[in-house]
Structure formats: C-alpha cells, structure tokens
C-alpha cells in the first residue's frame, strides 16, 4: 500500500507530496532519473541510488529500476 514501482504511480505520488524515499537504479535512463530526482528534491524526499553490481541491484533494475516508499497512502 505504501510502495510503488510504476513510473506513473510514482509520479502521481510525487504530485501529492507522498514520496518519502525515491529509489533509482544507476542504470535507469538519464532523462527519467533526472525528472524524478528533481520532483523528489522539490518535495523533500530522500533519494537512494542502487548499484547494479549486486544480484539484488540487478533484480531491482529488472523490476523497472525505480521505486518509491510513501509517507502515506495515495
């Protein structure tokens, strides 16, 4: 309920100021990462970058390479 992995849902949650922590894969497209980082900075979210040098990091990238931990349900 308080975690999103989908770009559109993450963007919507950003508009509500609901994202506490934005998690991005280092292999995510630069323009997408830049857009989401800027939105996160504007609402005071923490930003975490995940390396793909680990198995878990590679799995995260394969799931879409982005995630958001929410402050509250959207």
N, C-alpha and C positions, 0 to 999 in steps of 0.2 A: 504493500500500500504506500510505502514511503520511499520507494526506489524506482527509478525509471532508467531504461536502457535505450529508448527510442528517441531519435532526434526531435521529432515533432512534439512528443510529450515533454522532453527536457526543455525545449524552447518555451512551451506553454507554461511550465512550472517557473521558468525564469521570469516570465511576464508577471506572474503573481508574487514574485519575490520569495518563492518557496524553496529554492535550492540552497541547502546548507553547504554541501561539498560537491563540486563538479570533478569527475574523474575522467581523464582523457588518456588514450593510448598515444605513445610517442609517434606511432605510425599513422595516426589519423590525418586525413587531408588537411593541409595547412590552412586553407580558407575556412573550413568548417571549425577547426580548432581555434582559430583567431576570433571568429564570430562568437563562439560560445564563451571563450575566455573574457572577451570584452563585456558580454552580458553579465557574466558571473562577477566580474570586478565591480560593475555598476550597482549590484545588489549586496555586495559584501560577502560573497561566497568564498569558501576556501577552494583552491584549485590543486588537484593532485595529478601528476603525470606518471603513467605506468609504463615501465620499460617492457619491451618485448623480448628481452634476453632471458626471461624465465618462462617456464611452461605456463604458469598462471597468467603472466602478462600476454603471452601469445594467445591463450584461450580468451582473454578479455578482448583483445583486438578482433578475434574471430566472431565474438558476440556483437560486434558493432563498433567497438573501440571507444565507447562513451557511456557514461553512467552518471546518475545524479542521486545523491542522498538528500531527502527532503526534510525541511524543518517541520512541515505539517502536510496533511493530505490535501491533494488537489482534485 
